[in-house]
């Protein structure tokens, strides 16, 4: 049973909907420890005074904000505590907007909201009303003493909450000098038609299950092989792909590969690797029955490696 990380109520108008907040994602990565090459023991980091080299006890460490190089203003913990947003137990909805109006760049972390005791009817009412209206609720929530902008939206039979970045936290793209080159980079009508045909040929319904973290899988495989005593030969780095000198020829070749279904067998040139996506879909489905056996074997070997 997952554990709620926050409980309170959705507040809009005079209506309160008791809810509990649960994590909706579980990012995965392979974590390494720092070891001494000579002894194989863990490396421990110490907090030291840069001016004396002496280790500083945790209770003697204070927070400092750098004004200029080597000039700081010290802030005491109680001074920060006095500025913390009030730890309210409500998600205060301020307005409803269309989902298409929100650029995904503003989304941060995702959660699920479940109805708390006595809140099922009000929860379903809000869920169905938002589904009918096709709207997303924008509001604020305080999580772990930090006030967050958030978006509530129905997804299937559950309400999802995504914390969001504030407007001044998203950098404007017009600060990129390279974008100036776009003013003179005009595509021909024929090139645009070919590009649209290529997009149509690679279009599919989004299925997140067919996309895998291949790098993480290769790292885990490397760890298991080394733990089993296998000698690993490091392959030379692949050469960087050069931009296609003839854009039209590259588009035509890409479209021909997708239509012939040979994208997985031929090394792509000039950004044609996206053609592999459609082939991977059927491959991932056919390997689904083998997945549990494979993952079980990997888990077993990892357990042996740890022991």
Long-range contacts (C-beta under 8 A, 24 or more apart in sequence): 4-114, 5-111, 5-143, 6-141, 6-143, 7-89, 7-116, 8-88, 8-89, 8-90, 8-91, 8-141, 9-89, 9-90, 9-91, 9-116, 9-119, 10-90, 10-91, 10-93, 10-113, 10-126, 10-137, 10-139, 10-152, 11-90, 11-91, 11-92, 11-93, 12-93, 12-126, 12-137, 12-139, 15-122, 15-126, 16-90, 16-122, 17-115, 17-119, 17-122, 17-123, 17-126, 18-115, 18-116, 18-117, 18-118, 18-119, 18-122, 18-123, 19-91, 19-113, 19-114, 19-115, 19-116, 19-119, 19-123, 19-159, 20-113, 20-114, 20-115, 20-116, 21-111, 21-112, 21-113, 21-143, 21-161, 22-111, 22-112, 22-113, 22-114, 23-111, 23-112, 24-110, 24-111, 24-112, 24-160, 25-109, 25-110, 28-213, 28-216, 29-216, 30-216, 30-219, 30-220, 30-223, 84-145, 85-142, 85-145, 85-146, 85-147, 86-142, 87-142, 87-145, 88-142, 90-141, 91-139, 91-140, 91-141, 91-150, 91-152, 91-161, 92-139, 92-140, 92-141, 93-137, 93-138, 93-139, 93-152, 94-138, 94-139, 94-140, 95-137, 95-138, 96-130, 96-133, 96-135, 96-136, 96-137, 96-138, 97-135, 97-136, 97-138, 98-134, 98-135, 98-136, 99-134, 99-135, 99-136, 99-153, 102-136, 102-151, 105-165, 105-170, 106-164, 106-165, 106-170, 107-151, 107-162, 107-163, 107-164, 107-165, 108-148, 108-162, 108-163, 108-164, 108-165, 109-162, 109-163, 110-160, 110-161, 110-162, 110-163, 111-160, 111-161, 111-162, 111-163, 112-158, 112-159, 112-160, 112-161, 113-152, 113-158, 113-159, 113-160, 113-161, 114-158, 123-159, 126-159, 127-154, 127-157, 127-158, 127-159, 130-154, 187-247, 188-248, 190-248, 191-247, 191-248, 191-251, 194-248, 194-251, 194-252, 194-255, 195-251, 197-255, 198-251, 198-254, 198-255, 198-258, 201-255, 201-258, 201-259, 202-258, 202-274, 202-275, 202-277, 202-278, 204-277, 204-278, 204-281, 207-281, 209-284, 210-277, 210-280, 210-281, 210-284, 210-285, 211-280, 212-284, 220-298, 220-302, 223-302, 223-305, 224-298, 224-301, 224-302, 224-305, 227-301, 227-304, 227-305, 228-301, 241-269, 241-270, 241-271, 242-270, 243-270, 244-269, 244-270, 244-271
